[in-house]
Amino acid sequence: MTHEKNPKRFLHFPFFQGAFPSSPKQIPLEITAGIAFAAFAIPEVMGYTKIAGMPLVTGIYTILLPMLVFAIFGSSRHLVVGADSATAAIIASGLITMAVPGSPQYVAYAGMIALIAAIFLLIAGLLQLGFLADFLSHTVLIGFLTGVGIRISISQLAGMFGISAGSYGTFMQLASLVRDLDLTNVPTLIVSLSVIGIIFLSERIGSKVPGALIAIIGAIAASWMFDLTSYGIIILDAVPGGLPHLSFPQVPLSDIPKLFNISVACFLIILAQSAATSRAYSVKFSDTFNENSDLIGLSLANAAAGISGTFVVNGSPTKTEMVRSVGGQTQLTQLTTVFIVLIVLMFFTRPFAYLPTAVLSSMVFLIGLRLIDTEGMTALHRQRPVEFNVALITAMTVVVIGVEQGIVIAIVLSVIAHLRHSYRPLNLLLVPKPGGAMRTVPLEKGQQAVEGLLIYRFGSNLYFANENRFTKEIIELAKKDGSLKWFCISATNIGDIDFTAIEAFKNVCIQLQQMNITLVLSEVVQPVMNELDRDGITKMIGRDHIFESVQDVIEAYKRTAD
């Protein structure tokens, strides 16, 4: 089983669906996994915080109350909620022109975006609109995340070289970096390269301690012992500790409409990415989940983010895989992580003041590189050239224009890709094999099932965009052979017919009658039959010319021929 849509479960909305029941033997493993995941997650969210342009501590806040709230209200046993690179990039792209990154105003705007996204998620959950996630195809998500990865990686290069990053826009940032390359602070570059080397080496040797954590601890220790600031290396300075202050973001009412576009973009990414991750892991572990309950959980998690001074949270595929890799199988792992994060916030934020900013730039640079899905893009180019072009356009829109515009293009291209398939469905002819079974042949062959009978299978729902193709193919096939007496439309793939297509159907009936060809139908599903009855098509064709199967058509035709 994958996901469940039982309305009773949705309405009762029990707490801790993703945590219990749990095997007593599994609980110690979940606690151990939660401790290990905290070691992975804290450095990672610090990187996402830098992408979002938020104060460092707010990133740690994303794996406190939001993660706790989803563990209580969500249904998925595996989905991990926290800061995410895509939504962080959307926030930064939208707010960079509205406020100074890291300023109180910027933080308030980010909190309001989380609250607005929470409202959209709540509405989607209450209206059971989880299916909307299906409208972002995997193809455009590959392109979107690849574009985000390129944009993020380029944005961090200046920080890695110790150069002031004053330009906005990917190409402007590259041009500025090339122009100011002679201003590189060599000690800062050495720190950056060291961080990248440590992370790569840790992954290469399969270290159980995350390389990012080793790099952060090592950089803090080096900064404290050797006074790295004396070499021109910039450090974070004070990082506030303690629990987040709960309050409603102070944003003027006149500014709220300006945040809607950003909030909608975040909502769509949360919807698509969270649902896809939950589905993938429910299949992997044969668990059930309720996508609409998860939308409520994500809504409440974002509301918690908005009032706790942090930014939008998302169902993260990278964090979900991290938890799986350290042995976590339920939300008990995330509850343990919340406790560890609470301890860090209460007692261990002071050492972060010594952390060189280049360390975070390097970590974010690697996050960006990992988002660039070269394997997915290569597979698309090799197997689906048209879909590769769709992904490439999406990626370039994100890189050249912006992340918000990229998500809009992603949605539009997803819909166009769907329409392309239904606009040009795979239509075939059916002919019998020895023994009575049917096989398909291309339309170009014009092959009749038996002498005087042609069986045409339309490969999609029939609607305004493909009705012209439907009419043209039928009339061309009918004219191709003067011996044709019956023309059968196999309607097994037609699940709906709109008003325009009904008129086309009537036109086909009339034209075939004028050619002295009898139109018959087979395998008509009941909803379509109801539409044909209502619109008079059944009367035009005749009830005795509508059959349950193509075999019935062949037998009836042979009887009339005899």
Summary of the structure (lengths in Angstrom):
residues: 562
radius of gyration: 29.4
end to end distance: 51.5
largest distance: 101.8
contacts: 2023
relative contact order: 0.15
helix: 66%
strand: 6%
